[in-house]
Amino acid sequence: MTLLENPPEASAPDRPVKANWFRLLLADPAAFVSALILLLVAFVAVFGKRLAGDSAVTGDLSLSRLAPFSLDHGWQYVLGGDLLGRSLLGRLMVATQTTMSVVVPVVLISLVIGASVGMWAGYHRGWRETVAMRIADVVYSFPSLLMAVVVLYIFSPSIASIIAILAITRIPVYLRTARAESAELQTRLFVDAARTFGTPSGAIIRRHIFPIVLPTLLTVATVDFCYVMLAESSLSFLGIGVQPPDVSWGLMVAQGRDQLRTQWWLSVLPGLAIVITTVSANLLASWVRIATDPGQRWRLTTPRRRRRAARPTVLETT
């Protein structure tokens, strides 16, 4: 068996590639579509309540159980009506704002706290690392969703309490990641050089360690976004999450489950919104992981034909 290498001009991975994020995103159609979907979700979360108007809260009993995919009663009822004649599209828009108002703060709070403590502990090592990791182990030893169920069952569920308990349970994810990266980076030569010149530890973490750890943290945050959204939807479905008159995607699924056989759209459409948003965030997280890795970025800049040509060819010989 003989292994024939392709000529150097066909091998693209060895060439330095200048990052152009928009072109890298266009090079991956799945990631590009996912980014558009997430941008649409963000737009609806910000302006959806204004676009929906009163149709999300004011019902018309004559439009009760209206079937979807019809423009006879205006664009607001294109996805049908609920049991009280309210626009399902309008309620989805309002639910998007509620869901994102829980998910985004949870991810940001846990990211900031976990990354800060993790980089601090990983850089200094010693007792700081031991204390931080033992606390993270204690929190991580309890299943986050189960802990949220217990706490919210004891205390009255509200958006603030949901954000607090989910943020606390997700901090160890970022703390462990940042600690591992920082502990490895603090032995590098450029960190030793900065330390030799008398640079304070805080400045070293901000200027030299944080920029390198950030791409990994963003990838983890994108994946964690999916988990937190599913957790919030699960809590709302169980009745201990978002409470009426507020509405979220999980609560809409719970409210329509009794009519699933006759009015399927009441639960299926909010569930479809959860699935599409989660899959889009996962695909975008995969793209971020490749785009921020200089050793893998060539996969997004090299056409597929040249990518196949760059692989070694195996020939059978007798």
GUKE-142084 format. One record per residue (C-alpha): residue number from 1; residue in one letter; x, y, z. Coordinates in pm, 1 decimal, m for minus. Layout:
residues N
(NUM "A" (X Y Z));
...
This chain:
residues 318
(1 "M" (0.0 0.0 0.0));
(2 "T" (144.7 334.8 m107.9));
(3 "L" (51.2 674.1 34.0));
(4 "L" (76.9 951.2 m223.9));
(5 "E" (78.4 1306.5 m96.2));
(6 "N" (m73.3 1580.4 m305.5));
(7 "P" (148.9 1855.5 m438.8));
(8 "P" (207.2 2149.9 m202.6));
(9 "E" (2.8 2392.7 m410.2));
(10 "A" (m312.9 2186.8 m349.2));
(11 "S" (m267.3 2176.2 27.1));
(12 "A" (m455.0 2470.4 170.8));
(13 "P" (m432.6 2404.3 546.2));
(14 "D" (m68.9 2523.0 565.9));
(15 "R" (m151.4 2866.1 429.8));
(16 "P" (m217.6 3144.4 676.8));
(17 "V" (m571.9 3268.0 650.8));
(18 "K" (m685.6 3614.9 747.6));
(19 "A" (m1009.8 3600.7 936.8));
(20 "N" (m1305.4 3772.1 770.5));
(21 "W" (m1595.8 3668.5 988.6));
(22 "F" (m1874.0 3747.1 743.9));
(23 "R" (m1705.2 3551.7 464.5));
(24 "L" (m1639.9 3264.6 702.7));
(25 "L" (m2008.3 3265.5 792.9));
(26 "L" (m2112.1 3268.3 427.5));
(27 "A" (m1882.8 2972.7 365.2));
(28 "D" (m2099.3 2759.6 593.7));
(29 "P" (m2461.6 2767.9 469.9));
(30 "A" (m2598.4 2591.4 777.2));
(31 "A" (m2428.5 2837.2 1013.4));
(32 "F" (m2542.0 3131.6 800.6));
(33 "V" (m2905.5 3021.1 811.1));
(34 "S" (m2873.3 2957.8 1184.7));
(35 "A" (m2738.4 3308.4 1237.2));
(36 "L" (m3030.9 3455.9 1042.2));
(37 "I" (m3277.8 3258.3 1255.3));
(38 "L" (m3114.7 3375.8 1577.9));
(39 "L" (m3114.8 3734.9 1451.7));
(40 "L" (m3487.2 3699.4 1378.5));
(41 "V" (m3542.3 3563.4 1729.8));
(42 "A" (m3348.7 3857.3 1875.1));
(43 "F" (m3551.1 4105.0 1666.5));
(44 "V" (m3879.1 3949.4 1777.9));
(45 "A" (m3761.3 3947.7 2139.4));
(46 "V" (m3696.0 4322.8 2122.8));
(47 "F" (m3983.3 4445.8 1904.3));
(48 "G" (m4229.8 4155.2 1904.7));
(49 "K" (m4452.6 4294.6 2176.7));
(50 "R" (m4503.5 4617.6 1981.2));
(51 "L" (m4571.7 4430.6 1658.9));
(52 "A" (m4820.8 4197.4 1823.7));
(53 "G" (m5020.1 4482.2 1979.3));
(54 "D" (m5335.9 4388.2 2166.0));
(55 "S" (m5394.8 4069.2 1967.9));
(56 "A" (m5178.5 3873.9 2212.8));
(57 "V" (m5384.9 3972.2 2519.5));
(58 "T" (m5728.7 4063.4 2380.3));
(59 "G" (m5939.1 3768.4 2270.0));
(60 "D" (m6220.6 3739.5 2017.7));
(61 "L" (m6433.1 3435.6 2096.0));
(62 "S" (m6550.6 3419.3 1737.2));
(63 "L" (m6189.2 3336.8 1644.4));
(64 "S" (m6151.3 3074.2 1914.9));
(65 "R" (m5966.8 2762.4 1795.6));
(66 "L" (m5905.5 2923.4 1457.3));
(67 "A" (m5696.6 2692.8 1236.6));
(68 "P" (m5355.5 2820.9 1123.5));
(69 "F" (m5220.2 2913.3 781.3));
(70 "S" (m5501.6 3144.0 675.8));
(71 "L" (m5496.1 3518.7 609.0));
(72 "D" (m5873.5 3563.8 621.0));
(73 "H" (m5850.3 3745.3 956.3));
(74 "G" (m5523.9 3934.4 894.8));
(75 "W" (m5157.3 3849.1 930.5));
(76 "Q" (m5178.6 3838.9 1308.3));
(77 "Y" (m5393.2 3524.2 1289.1));
(78 "V" (m5184.9 3348.4 1024.2));
(79 "L" (m5088.6 3087.1 1287.6));
(80 "G" (m5444.0 3057.8 1416.2));
(81 "G" (m5602.5 3147.8 1748.3));
(82 "D" (m5599.9 2995.4 2094.4));
(83 "L" (m5892.8 2886.9 2312.5));
(84 "L" (m5979.1 3249.6 2399.0));
(85 "G" (m5949.2 3379.7 2043.9));
(86 "R" (m5610.0 3543.8 2095.7));
(87 "S" (m5356.4 3555.1 1813.8));
(88 "L" (m5116.2 3263.7 1844.1));
(89 "L" (m4854.8 3452.6 1642.7));
(90 "G" (m4884.6 3749.6 1878.4));
(91 "R" (m4852.2 3524.8 2181.3));
(92 "L" (m4546.6 3359.4 2029.1));
(93 "M" (m4388.3 3702.9 1986.1));
(94 "V" (m4458.5 3798.0 2347.0));
(95 "A" (m4339.1 3454.3 2464.2));
(96 "T" (m4013.8 3505.6 2271.9));
(97 "Q" (m3946.4 3821.0 2471.3));
(98 "T" (m4022.7 3644.9 2800.2));
(99 "T" (m3808.3 3340.9 2718.8));
(100 "M" (m3512.7 3550.0 2604.7));
(101 "S" (m3545.2 3776.0 2910.8));
(102 "V" (m3473.0 3467.4 3119.1));
(103 "V" (m3217.6 3286.3 2901.8));
(104 "V" (m2989.3 3578.7 2811.0));
(105 "P" (m2941.0 3710.7 3168.7));
(106 "V" (m2874.2 3357.4 3296.7));
(107 "V" (m2602.0 3299.3 3035.7));
(108 "L" (m2443.7 3643.5 3086.0));
(109 "I" (m2443.1 3627.1 3466.6));
(110 "S" (m2302.4 3275.1 3481.7));
(111 "L" (m2046.7 3356.8 3209.4));
(112 "V" (m1914.6 3671.3 3379.5));
(113 "I" (m1898.0 3524.4 3731.3));
(114 "G" (m1772.2 3180.1 3631.1));
(115 "A" (m1509.3 3308.9 3386.9));
(116 "S" (m1379.3 3574.0 3628.3));
(117 "V" (m1343.7 3334.0 3920.8));
(118 "G" (m1206.2 3059.1 3696.2));
(119 "M" (m932.9 3273.5 3539.8));
(120 "W" (m840.5 3416.9 3881.6));
(121 "A" (m816.7 3070.1 4037.3));
(122 "G" (m632.7 2916.6 3742.6));
(123 "Y" (m374.9 3193.7 3727.9));
(124 "H" (m291.4 3202.4 4099.5));
(125 "R" (m332.6 2826.4 4161.5));
(126 "G" (m277.3 2706.9 4520.4));
(127 "W" (m552.8 2748.6 4779.0));
(128 "R" (m751.4 2981.1 4552.7));
(129 "E" (m786.0 2708.4 4292.0));
(130 "T" (m868.1 2446.0 4554.1));
(131 "V" (m1143.7 2653.0 4718.2));
(132 "A" (m1298.4 2756.7 4384.4));
(133 "M" (m1301.0 2403.7 4246.4));
(134 "R" (m1445.2 2250.8 4564.2));
(135 "I" (m1732.1 2501.6 4560.6));
(136 "A" (m1788.6 2427.7 4192.2));
(137 "D" (m1790.2 2053.7 4265.2));
(138 "V" (m2052.1 2099.9 4537.9));
(139 "V" (m2280.6 2300.8 4308.6));
(140 "Y" (m2218.1 2069.0 4013.4));
(141 "S" (m2293.9 1757.9 4217.3));
(142 "F" (m2663.3 1848.3 4216.0));
(143 "P" (m2846.7 1820.3 3881.7));
(144 "S" (m2919.3 2180.8 3785.5));
(145 "L" (m3275.4 2116.3 3667.3));
(146 "L" (m3358.7 1914.3 3978.2));
(147 "M" (m3218.1 2186.3 4203.7));
(148 "A" (m3424.0 2447.1 4020.0));
(149 "V" (m3739.0 2235.3 4060.8));
(150 "V" (m3682.5 2197.8 4437.2));
(151 "V" (m3601.8 2565.1 4499.2));
(152 "L" (m3885.5 2698.3 4285.5));
(153 "Y" (m4128.8 2455.7 4447.1));
(154 "I" (m4037.3 2586.8 4792.6));
(155 "F" (m4034.1 2953.9 4699.6));
(156 "S" (m4284.1 3132.4 4478.8));
(157 "P" (m4171.6 3104.0 4115.0));
(158 "S" (m4094.4 3429.1 3936.0));
(159 "I" (m3871.4 3542.5 3651.9));
(160 "A" (m3613.1 3681.1 3898.1));
(161 "S" (m3597.8 3357.1 4097.8));
(162 "I" (m3569.3 3149.4 3779.8));
(163 "I" (m3277.8 3363.4 3660.4));
(164 "A" (m3103.8 3341.8 3998.8));
(165 "I" (m3127.0 2964.7 4044.4));
(166 "L" (m3035.8 2878.8 3683.7));
(167 "A" (m2741.1 3120.9 3687.7));
(168 "I" (m2605.1 2967.5 4008.6));
(169 "T" (m2627.8 2615.5 3868.6));
(170 "R" (m2451.0 2711.8 3542.5));
(171 "I" (m2156.3 2902.6 3696.1));
(172 "P" (m1941.4 2585.2 3744.9));
(173 "V" (m1951.1 2517.7 3368.7));
(174 "Y" (m1765.7 2842.3 3290.8));
(175 "L" (m1553.8 2827.3 3605.8));
(176 "R" (m1407.0 2488.9 3515.6));
(177 "T" (m1343.5 2587.2 3154.8));
(178 "A" (m1176.5 2918.5 3242.2));
(179 "R" (m972.4 2759.4 3522.9));
(180 "A" (m831.6 2488.5 3294.8));
(181 "E" (m740.9 2736.0 3018.8));
(182 "S" (m590.0 2989.6 3258.4));
(183 "A" (m386.2 2728.6 3445.4));
(184 "E" (m227.6 2621.0 3118.9));
(185 "L" (m167.7 2974.2 2991.5));
(186 "Q" (m4.0 3103.2 3310.5));
(187 "T" (300.2 2883.9 3235.1));
(188 "R" (351.0 3027.8 2884.6));
(189 "L" (656.3 3240.3 2803.9));
(190 "F" (462.0 3556.9 2722.0));
(191 "V" (294.7 3543.0 3063.9));
(192 "D" (632.6 3487.6 3231.7));
(193 "A" (770.0 3785.6 3041.6));
(194 "A" (484.1 4009.9 3153.7));
(195 "R" (528.3 3888.5 3510.0));
(196 "T" (904.9 3958.9 3492.7));
(197 "F" (843.1 4319.2 3389.4));
(198 "G" (627.9 4370.0 3698.6));
(199 "T" (283.6 4364.6 3535.0));
(200 "P" (10.9 4315.8 3800.3));
(201 "S" (m172.7 3985.5 3794.8));
(202 "G" (m504.3 4153.6 3715.5));
(203 "A" (m356.5 4323.1 3410.0));
(204 "I" (m201.6 3995.6 3292.2));
(205 "I" (m536.6 3820.2 3317.2));
(206 "R" (m717.9 4098.2 3129.7));
(207 "R" (m460.9 4161.6 2856.4));
(208 "H" (m297.9 3823.5 2794.0));
(209 "I" (m516.9 3541.0 2925.8));
(210 "F" (m872.9 3664.6 2872.1));
(211 "P" (m840.5 3726.9 2492.1));
(212 "I" (m719.0 3368.5 2443.4));
(213 "V" (m981.6 3211.4 2669.5));
(214 "L" (m1268.7 3416.9 2523.6));
(215 "P" (m1331.2 3207.5 2205.4));
(216 "T" (m1366.6 2891.2 2414.1));
(217 "L" (m1599.9 3066.8 2657.5));
(218 "L" (m1816.2 3195.1 2372.4));
(219 "T" (m1848.3 2844.6 2232.3));
(220 "V" (m1949.2 2711.0 2573.8));
(221 "A" (m2194.0 2999.7 2618.8));
(222 "T" (m2361.4 2926.7 2285.5));
(223 "V" (m2414.1 2562.9 2380.2));
(224 "D" (m2523.6 2660.7 2730.9));
(225 "F" (m2779.2 2896.4 2575.5));
(226 "C" (m2958.4 2589.9 2440.9));
(227 "Y" (m2951.1 2412.6 2776.3));
(228 "V" (m3085.8 2712.8 2967.7));
(229 "M" (m3365.3 2764.8 2716.1));
(230 "L" (m3469.2 2399.5 2743.1));
(231 "A" (m3447.4 2421.1 3123.2));
(232 "E" (m3670.5 2729.6 3133.7));
(233 "S" (m3918.0 2566.7 2897.3));
(234 "S" (m3920.5 2251.3 3111.3));
(235 "L" (m3984.2 2449.3 3430.6));
(236 "S" (m4266.7 2642.5 3265.4));
(237 "F" (m4413.3 2319.4 3129.3));
(238 "L" (m4412.3 2174.2 3481.6));
(239 "G" (m4592.6 2482.1 3613.0));
(240 "I" (m4309.2 2616.0 3831.2));
(241 "G" (m4153.2 2848.5 3574.9));
(242 "V" (m4307.9 3153.7 3414.8));
(243 "Q" (m4654.3 3211.7 3558.3));
(244 "P" (m4965.2 3361.9 3391.1));
(245 "P" (m5044.5 3629.3 3284.0));
(246 "D" (m4687.1 3615.7 3151.0));
(247 "V" (m4630.3 3364.8 2875.6));
(248 "S" (m4327.4 3172.5 2752.7));
(249 "W" (m4271.3 2903.0 2492.2));
(250 "G" (m4273.3 2626.5 2754.2));
(251 "L" (m4589.6 2760.8 2915.1));
(252 "M" (m4764.1 2773.6 2575.6));
(253 "V" (m4674.5 2407.9 2517.9));
(254 "A" (m4817.0 2320.3 2861.1));
(255 "Q" (m5138.0 2517.6 2806.7));
(256 "G" (m5208.4 2347.7 2474.6));
(257 "R" (m5123.9 1988.2 2563.1));
(258 "D" (m5484.0 1902.4 2657.4));
(259 "Q" (m5601.5 1997.4 2306.2));
(260 "L" (m5313.5 1826.6 2126.3));
(261 "R" (m5539.7 1591.0 1926.6));
(262 "T" (m5785.2 1854.5 1805.6));
(263 "Q" (m5592.9 2185.1 1813.1));
(264 "W" (m5239.1 2058.9 1761.3));
(265 "W" (m5099.8 2400.5 1668.9));
(266 "L" (m5141.1 2531.0 2024.6));
(267 "S" (m4853.1 2310.4 2144.2));
(268 "V" (m4670.7 2210.3 1826.4));
(269 "L" (m4587.3 2563.2 1704.3));
(270 "P" (m4431.9 2681.9 2034.3));
(271 "G" (m4246.8 2350.4 2057.0));
(272 "L" (m4123.8 2399.0 1702.1));
(273 "A" (m3992.7 2743.6 1798.6));
(274 "I" (m3794.4 2584.0 2083.2));
(275 "V" (m3650.3 2314.3 1855.1));
(276 "I" (m3554.7 2550.2 1571.3));
(277 "T" (m3388.2 2799.4 1805.7));
(278 "T" (m3199.0 2525.2 1989.3));
(279 "V" (m3073.8 2358.1 1671.0));
(280 "S" (m2971.3 2695.0 1525.3));
(281 "A" (m2772.3 2782.1 1836.9));
(282 "N" (m2598.8 2442.3 1828.4));
(283 "L" (m2503.3 2480.8 1461.9));
(284 "L" (m2373.1 2831.0 1524.1));
(285 "A" (m2171.6 2704.0 1822.5));
(286 "S" (m2003.0 2447.4 1597.2));
(287 "W" (m1918.4 2722.0 1348.9));
(288 "V" (m1778.0 2946.0 1624.9));
(289 "R" (m1556.3 2662.9 1747.1));
(290 "I" (m1405.4 2615.8 1400.4));
(291 "A" (m1388.0 2986.1 1309.7));
(292 "T" (m1203.7 3081.7 1628.1));
(293 "D" (m949.8 2799.5 1595.9));
(294 "P" (m662.3 2904.6 1363.8));
(295 "G" (m575.4 2540.2 1307.5));
(296 "Q" (m926.1 2453.9 1180.6));
(297 "R" (m1029.5 2782.7 1018.3));
(298 "W" (m904.3 2670.0 678.2));
(299 "R" (m1204.1 2433.3 656.3));
(300 "L" (m1429.9 2737.8 615.9));
(301 "T" (m1210.0 2916.1 361.0));
(302 "T" (m1119.0 2624.8 135.2));
(303 "P" (m1374.7 2508.6 m125.2));
(304 "R" (m1495.9 2152.1 m80.5));
(305 "R" (m1330.6 2031.6 m400.3));
(306 "R" (m991.9 2164.0 m292.9));
(307 "R" (m1054.5 2029.7 56.8));
(308 "R" (m1098.7 1680.2 m89.5));
(309 "A" (m793.8 1729.7 m309.7));
(310 "A" (m585.4 1825.7 m6.0));
(311 "R" (m643.7 1484.7 152.4));
(312 "P" (m379.3 1215.8 94.0));
(313 "T" (m465.8 954.6 m167.4));
(314 "V" (m423.8 585.7 m86.5));
(315 "L" (m343.1 348.1 m375.1));
(316 "E" (m343.4 m31.3 m356.8));
(317 "T" (m27.5 m191.8 m491.2));
(318 "T" (42.9 m556.2 m558.2));
